[in-house]
Amino acid sequence: MDARRNLLQELKLVDNTDADIKNIQEVTINQTESKEWNLQRKRRLTASIFHAICHLRETTKGRYASEIFERKDFSSRTTTHGLLNEKVALAQFCANNDLQIKPCGLLVMKKKKTDDTRRTRNIAIAEYFTAKKQCVDAQLNNLNLENDNLKLKNIELKLQNEKLLLETEKFELEKLKRQL
């Protein structure tokens, strides 16, 4: 194996066993109070930095990559307030909603095998196109119904026209009778 792969394994970023995953989850339960939680978060692409990563420019990718691994702890008035009041707010929320919340640590997903990923992707693509076909079929049915409705309206208009013609002829006949 190459040095990069060894580093990723050492950092527990790849090839985690079920025991590794369970251990990470257990030792990070106290979140910000846990050094391991902070360490694990610094190693991973988290939601809080994911948006920035997705929108990096070519010129800033290298600099930002090094900033990720050298991240300093973030603190603001708002986060400090949240940390000080989180337990009280959580207890009040549980009491108000008759809930019991159990603490959990960092959740790490086991990487799926490539075959599983391909199969999952293929299933998703098949489901997408099946749904797309159903939408197109529904639109076609709707167009057919609209077409049928237009045909019926056209027939109604023709019948109304015939009726008017008959009434006009009847009126003309009555007019001729009166003149005779």
C-alpha positions in Angstrom: 0.0 0.0 0.0 1.1 3.5 -0.6 1.7 6.1 2.1 -1.5 8.0 1.4 -3.6 4.9 1.9 -1.8 4.1 5.2 -2.4 7.7 6.4 -6.1 7.5 5.6 -6.3 4.1 7.4 -4.4 5.5 10.4 -6.8 8.5 10.6 -9.7 6.0 10.5 -11.0 7.6 7.3 -11.1 4.4 5.2 -11.5 0.7 5.7 -13.2 1.0 9.1 -14.4 -2.2 10.6 -17.7 -2.5 12.5 -15.7 -2.4 15.7 -13.9 0.9 14.6 -17.2 2.5 13.7 -18.8 1.5 17.0 -15.7 2.7 18.9 -15.7 6.1 17.2 -19.5 6.5 18.0 -19.0 5.6 21.6 -15.9 7.8 22.4 -17.5 10.8 20.7 -20.8 10.8 22.6 -20.1 14.0 24.6 -19.4 15.9 21.4 -17.7 19.2 22.2 -16.6 17.9 25.6 -14.8 15.0 23.9 -11.3 15.5 22.5 -11.9 12.6 20.2 -15.0 14.2 18.8 -13.1 17.3 17.9 -10.2 15.3 16.4 -12.6 13.2 14.3 -14.5 16.3 13.0 -11.2 18.0 12.0 -10.3 14.9 9.9 -13.6 14.8 8.0 -15.6 16.7 5.5 -18.5 17.9 7.6 -21.7 19.7 6.6 -20.3 23.0 8.0 -17.5 23.1 5.4 -19.0 21.0 2.6 -20.7 24.0 0.9 -17.5 25.9 0.8 -15.6 22.9 -0.7 -18.2 22.4 -3.4 -17.8 26.1 -4.5 -14.1 26.5 -4.4 -12.2 28.0 -7.4 -9.2 26.3 -8.9 -7.0 29.1 -7.5 -8.0 28.5 -3.9 -8.3 24.7 -3.7 -4.8 24.1 -2.5 -4.8 26.8 0.1 -8.2 25.8 1.4 -7.2 22.1 1.6 -4.4 23.0 4.0 -6.7 25.2 6.0 -9.1 22.3 6.5 -6.4 20.2 8.2 -5.1 23.1 10.2 -8.5 24.3 11.3 -8.6 26.3 14.5 -11.5 25.8 16.9 -14.3 28.1 16.0 -16.1 30.2 18.6 -18.6 33.0 18.5 -21.0 34.7 20.9 -23.8 32.6 19.4 -22.0 29.2 19.6 -20.8 30.0 23.1 -24.4 30.8 24.2 -25.6 27.5 22.5 -22.9 25.4 24.3 -23.8 27.0 27.7 -27.5 26.5 27.3 -27.8 23.3 25.1 -28.4 20.9 28.0 -31.1 23.1 29.6 -32.8 23.6 26.3 -32.7 19.9 25.4 -34.1 18.9 28.8 -36.9 21.5 28.4 -37.6 20.3 24.9 -37.8 16.7 26.0 -40.1 17.6 28.9 -42.4 19.7 26.7 -42.7 17.0 24.1 -42.6 13.9 26.3 -39.4 12.7 24.7 -36.4 10.9 25.8 -33.3 11.7 23.8 -30.2 9.4 24.2 -26.8 10.9 23.4 -25.0 9.6 20.4 -21.6 10.2 19.0 -20.2 10.8 15.6 -21.8 8.5 13.0 -19.4 7.0 10.5 -20.7 5.1 7.5 -19.0 2.0 6.3 -18.0 2.4 2.6 -20.1 0.3 0.3 -18.4 -2.1 -2.0 -18.1 -0.8 -5.6 -20.5 -3.4 -6.8 -23.1 -2.3 -4.3 -22.6 1.3 -5.2 -23.0 0.5 -9.0 -26.1 -1.6 -8.3 -27.6 1.2 -6.1 -26.8 3.8 -8.8 -28.3 1.6 -11.5 -31.4 1.0 -9.4 -31.7 4.7 -8.8 -31.4 5.4 -12.5 -33.9 2.8 -13.4 -36.4 4.2 -10.8 -35.8 7.7 -12.2 -36.5 6.7 -15.7 -39.5 4.6 -14.6 -40.9 7.7 -12.8 -40.1 9.9 -15.8 -41.9 7.5 -18.1 -44.9 7.5 -15.8 -44.9 11.3 -15.9 -44.7 11.3 -19.7 -47.5 8.7 -19.9 -49.7 10.8 -17.6 -49.0 13.9 -19.7 -50.0 11.9 -22.8 -53.2 10.7 -21.1 -53.9 14.3 -20.2 -53.4 15.5 -23.7 -55.6 12.6 -25.0 -58.3 13.7 -22.6 -58.0 17.3 -23.6 -58.1 16.2 -27.3 -61.3 14.2 -26.6 -62.8 17.1 -24.7 -62.0 19.4 -27.7 -63.6 16.9 -30.1 -66.8 16.8 -27.9 -66.9 20.6 -27.8 -66.5 20.7 -31.5 -69.4 18.2 -31.9 -71.5 20.3 -29.5 -70.8 23.4 -31.5 -71.8 21.7 -34.7 -75.0 20.5 -33.1 -75.8 24.0 -31.8 -75.1 25.3 -35.3 -77.5 22.7 -36.8 -80.1 23.6 -34.2 -79.8 27.3 -35.1 -80.1 26.5 -38.8 -83.2 24.4 -38.1 -84.7 27.2 -36.0 -83.9 29.7 -38.7 -85.6 27.5 -41.4 -88.6 27.0 -39.1 -88.9 30.7 -38.6 -88.6 31.3 -42.3 -91.3 28.6 -43.0 -93.7 30.2 -40.5 -93.1 33.6 -42.0 -94.0 32.2 -45.5 -97.1 30.5 -44.1 -98.3 33.8 -42.7 -97.8 35.5 -46.0 -99.9 32.9 -47.8 
